[in-house]
């Protein structure tokens, strides 16, 4: 039995190593800077006109045809109640691949890719953010910057966002 326990410890250490030097795509929504796992990002595009879907929640802007794949587009600014969104040449759509589903996420801008070590990631405090803390990995700090790290898998597959499954199906 001791051998099995040792293997579990090694698996835990591997998980820790995977977090070391984890890369996050930094983007802005309103005045805050957020980060998502770069491995979930398929591509980054400019905002283009979407086809509206009847009876979809307001934060689902509609769908676009991306090389033959119909992709639902979610406006995170509407989702998180960050004021009236504007669509200009700086508006960006991050195309995500989550569990084999392709989803577009509208953000104000994308800045860069940041590598964070486990020491740079602090647990998210309980606070009244627009974002439910269930969807937060934590807060990443680099020099004077602070990124709100979002667990995009959890957020996109959450009950209120689960509608994406219906649209994409």
C-alpha positions in Angstrom: 0.0 0.0 0.0 2.9 2.4 0.7 3.8 2.3 -3.0 0.4 3.6 -4.1 0.6 6.5 -1.7 4.0 7.4 -3.0 2.7 7.4 -6.6 -0.1 9.8 -5.5 2.5 12.1 -4.0 4.5 12.1 -7.3 1.3 12.9 -9.2 0.7 15.8 -6.8 4.2 17.1 -7.4 3.7 16.9 -11.1 0.6 19.0 -10.8 2.6 21.5 -8.8 5.3 21.6 -11.5 2.6 22.1 -14.2 1.5 25.2 -12.4 5.1 26.5 -12.2 5.5 28.9 -15.1 1.9 28.8 -16.1 1.1 31.2 -18.9 -1.9 33.5 -18.9 -3.3 35.7 -21.6 -3.8 39.1 -20.1 -6.9 41.1 -21.2 -8.9 44.0 -19.9 -12.5 44.5 -19.1 -13.3 48.0 -17.9 -10.6 49.1 -15.6 -9.5 45.6 -14.5 -7.0 43.3 -16.0 -7.8 39.6 -16.2 -5.9 36.5 -17.1 -6.9 33.1 -18.6 -4.9 30.0 -19.3 -3.2 30.5 -22.6 -3.7 26.8 -23.5 -7.5 27.5 -23.8 -6.9 30.2 -26.4 -7.3 29.2 -30.0 -6.9 32.6 -31.6 -7.4 36.3 -31.2 -9.5 38.3 -33.7 -11.0 41.7 -34.2 -14.7 42.1 -33.4 -16.9 41.5 -36.4 -20.7 41.7 -36.8 -22.5 38.7 -35.3 -25.7 37.0 -36.2 -28.2 37.5 -33.3 -29.9 34.5 -31.8 -33.6 35.0 -30.8 -34.3 34.7 -27.0 -30.6 34.4 -26.2 -29.5 36.2 -23.0 -28.2 39.8 -23.6 -24.5 38.7 -22.9 -24.6 36.3 -25.8 -24.1 38.7 -28.7 -24.8 36.0 -31.3 -22.8 33.7 -33.5 -20.1 34.0 -36.2 -19.1 31.5 -38.8 -15.4 30.8 -38.2 -14.0 28.7 -41.1 -17.2 26.6 -41.1 -17.7 26.4 -37.4 -20.6 28.3 -35.8 -19.1 30.0 -32.8 -21.2 31.6 -30.0 -19.9 35.1 -29.0 -20.2 36.1 -25.4 -19.6 39.7 -24.4 -18.0 39.5 -21.0 -18.5 43.3 -20.4 -22.3 42.7 -20.5 -22.0 39.4 -18.5 -20.1 41.2 -15.7 -22.2 44.4 -15.8 -19.2 46.6 -16.7 -21.2 49.4 -18.3 -22.3 49.9 -21.9 -19.9 48.1 -24.2 -18.4 49.9 -27.2 -17.3 48.2 -30.3 -14.4 49.8 -32.1 -11.1 48.9 -33.7 -9.6 47.9 -30.3 -12.4 45.5 -29.4 -11.1 42.0 -29.4 -12.6 38.5 -29.6 -10.7 35.8 -27.9 -11.6 32.4 -29.5 -11.4 29.7 -26.9 -11.4 26.0 -27.2 -13.0 24.5 -24.1 -13.7 20.8 -23.9 -13.9 20.6 -27.7 -16.3 23.5 -27.9 -15.3 26.7 -29.6 -16.5 29.9 -28.0 -15.7 33.6 -28.6 -15.3 36.0 -25.7 -15.5 39.8 -26.3 -13.1 41.9 -24.2 -11.9 45.5 -24.3 -8.3 44.6 -25.3 -5.6 42.0 -25.0 -2.2 43.0 -23.7 0.3 40.2 -23.5 1.1 36.7 -22.3 2.4 36.5 -18.7 4.2 33.6 -17.1 3.3 33.3 -13.4 5.0 31.1 -10.9 2.9 29.6 -8.0 4.4 32.2 -5.6 3.0 35.0 -7.8 -0.6 33.5 -7.6 -2.5 34.4 -4.5 -5.9 33.0 -3.5 -8.7 35.3 -4.4 -10.2 37.1 -1.4 -14.0 37.0 -0.9 -15.1 40.3 -2.3 -17.9 41.8 -4.1 -16.5 41.6 -7.6 -18.6 41.3 -10.7 -17.1 37.9 -11.0 -18.3 35.1 -8.7 -15.2 33.9 -6.8 -16.1 30.3 -7.8 -14.7 31.2 -11.2 -11.4 32.6 -9.9 -8.1 30.8 -9.7 -6.7 33.7 -7.8 -4.8 36.9 -8.2 -1.6 37.0 -10.2 0.9 39.7 -9.4 3.8 40.8 -11.6 5.7 43.9 -10.6 3.0 46.6 -10.2 0.3 44.6 -12.1 -2.4 42.5 -10.7 -4.3 40.1 -12.9 -7.6 38.5 -11.9 -7.1 34.9 -12.9 -10.3 33.4 -14.3 -11.0 29.6 -14.5 -12.5 30.0 -18.0 -13.6 26.3 -18.1 -15.7 26.7 -15.0 -17.1 30.0 -16.1 -18.1 28.9 -19.5 -19.6 25.6 -18.4 -21.4 27.2 -15.4 -25.2 27.0 -15.1 -25.9 30.6 -16.2 -23.4 30.3 -19.2 -24.6 26.7 -19.9 -26.8 28.2 -22.6 -23.8 28.1 -24.8 -24.1 24.4 -24.9 -27.6 24.7 -26.3 -26.7 27.3 -28.9 -23.5 25.5 -30.0 -25.3 22.1 -30.3 
